[in-house]
Amino acid sequence: MLSYQHLYHAGNAADVHKHALLAWALDYLTRKDKPLTYLETHAGRGLYNLAAVEALKTSEAAQGVNRLAQKFTNAHPYARALADTRTRFGASAYPGSPLIAASLLRDTDVLHLAELHPGEHAHLDATLTPFGAKVLHEDGWQMAISRTPPTPRRGLMLIDPSWEVKTDYETAPKRLAQIHKRWNVGIVMLWYPVLSDGRQRSMTRALTQSIPDILLHEVSFPPARPGHGMVGSGLAVINPPYGFSEEAAHISALFDNKEF
Ligand SMILES: C[S@@+](CC[C@H](N)C(=O)[O-])C[C@H]1O[C@@H](n2cnc3c(N)ncnc32)[C@H](O)[C@@H]1O
């Protein structure tokens, strides 16, 4: 039984970290005039209303997009995707990762999006199918295997679990190793929370042991509220595109200030 709903957390500091680097990587890939595949295993609903009761209940966007968006230039792909979403859906709209991808990719690119929660899947279908995405109501961990290697073979997979299923911490390293073996040219990005109790560390250790070249990038921020366990955001990236480390350092600098 899945209970997580990303609407409570949309636009938080972790979303800014993940979405800014995802947008940068997709923009980089579109500089080459060759089609690509974007796969997402845990897609969420794709479009969030930051004025919704659920989003206002936690107000996590205040520490995230509402504070950090102004630090990006208008030309940054994350800023472009934000502006595109607000133009299409209104000033309080925030793009989930599938909509960021749809906003930056081209008609020749292919999008496969999996979401298991029936309600979230219905929203995703309504928002992303008009963009030509293939919206799947299926288990993302299985989809990651059944749809790799994809056609076109160039491309990127985002794996962004809610981590509410505790076995995800053991599943992720094994599944990433399998995906990498099946699709050795694919860029694979796994998002994970950095927790105050360090629970993610055994997973990141397993990742670096099985995929020695994997790049780990983490940013820190204060907990969204007292006692909240998440104190940072992590991305593990297989086959990072050229220039990714420099961009990640740039993103780190946006988080690295005393205003938090
Ligand atoms: C963190 S949210 C995704 C947010 C989205 N990637 C974004 O950045 O906009 C994780 C989503 O995964 C879904 N989910 C959980 N387990 C899943 C599974 N095994 N397969 C597919 N989706 C799953 C949840 O319902 C939730 O909507």
The ligand as an SDF file (V2000), in Angstrom:
LIG
                    3D

 27 29  0  0  0  0  0  0  0  0999 V2000
    9.4550   10.9630   -4.9410 C   0  0  0  0  0  0  0  0  0  0  0  0
    8.0150   10.6250   -5.8320 S   0  0  0  0  0  0  0  0  0  0  0  0
    8.4650   11.0000   -7.4840 C   0  0  0  0  0  0  0  0  0  0  0  0
    8.6770   12.4440   -7.7460 C   0  0  0  0  0  0  0  0  0  0  0  0
    9.0960   12.7620   -9.1700 C   0  0  0  0  0  0  0  0  0  0  0  0
   10.2000   11.9350   -9.5970 N   0  0  0  0  0  0  0  0  0  0  0  0
    9.4840   14.2140   -9.3150 C   0  0  0  0  0  0  0  0  0  0  0  0
   10.6470   14.5550   -9.0130 O   0  0  0  0  0  0  0  0  0  0  0  0
    8.6490   14.9980   -9.7300 O   0  0  0  0  0  0  0  0  0  0  0  0
    8.0050    8.8730   -5.8610 C   0  0  0  0  0  0  0  0  0  0  0  0
    6.7920    8.2580   -6.5560 C   0  0  0  0  0  0  0  0  0  0  0  0
    7.0470    6.8600   -6.7180 O   0  0  0  0  0  0  0  0  0  0  0  0
    5.8060    6.1740   -6.6400 C   0  0  0  0  0  0  0  0  0  0  0  0
    6.1400    4.7550   -6.3990 N   0  0  0  0  0  0  0  0  0  0  0  0
    6.4690    4.1450   -5.2300 C   0  0  0  0  0  0  0  0  0  0  0  0
    6.8270    2.8700   -5.4630 N   0  0  0  0  0  0  0  0  0  0  0  0
    6.7540    2.6700   -6.8000 C   0  0  0  0  0  0  0  0  0  0  0  0
    7.0560    1.5840   -7.6620 C   0  0  0  0  0  0  0  0  0  0  0  0
    7.5060    0.4160   -7.1770 N   0  0  0  0  0  0  0  0  0  0  0  0
    6.9110    1.7540   -8.9950 N   0  0  0  0  0  0  0  0  0  0  0  0
    6.4640    2.9410   -9.5170 C   0  0  0  0  0  0  0  0  0  0  0  0
    6.1660    4.0110   -8.7420 N   0  0  0  0  0  0  0  0  0  0  0  0
    6.3170    3.8710   -7.4140 C   0  0  0  0  0  0  0  0  0  0  0  0
    5.0630    6.8900   -5.5440 C   0  0  0  0  0  0  0  0  0  0  0  0
    3.6720    6.6730   -5.6600 O   0  0  0  0  0  0  0  0  0  0  0  0
    5.4730    8.3550   -5.7970 C   0  0  0  0  0  0  0  0  0  0  0  0
    4.5240    9.0050   -6.5930 O   0  0  0  0  0  0  0  0  0  0  0  0
  1  2  1  0
  2  3  1  0
  2 10  1  0
  3  4  1  0
  4  5  1  0
  5  6  1  0
  5  7  1  0
  7  8  2  0
  7  9  1  0
 10 11  1  0
 11 12  1  0
 11 26  1  0
 12 13  1  0
 13 14  1  0
 13 24  1  0
 14 15  1  0
 14 23  1  0
 15 16  2  0
 16 17  1  0
 17 18  1  0
 17 23  2  0
 18 19  1  0
 18 20  2  0
 20 21  1  0
 21 22  2  0
 22 23  1  0
 24 25  1  0
 24 26  1  0
 26 27  1  0
M  CHG  2   2   1   9  -1
M  END
$$$$
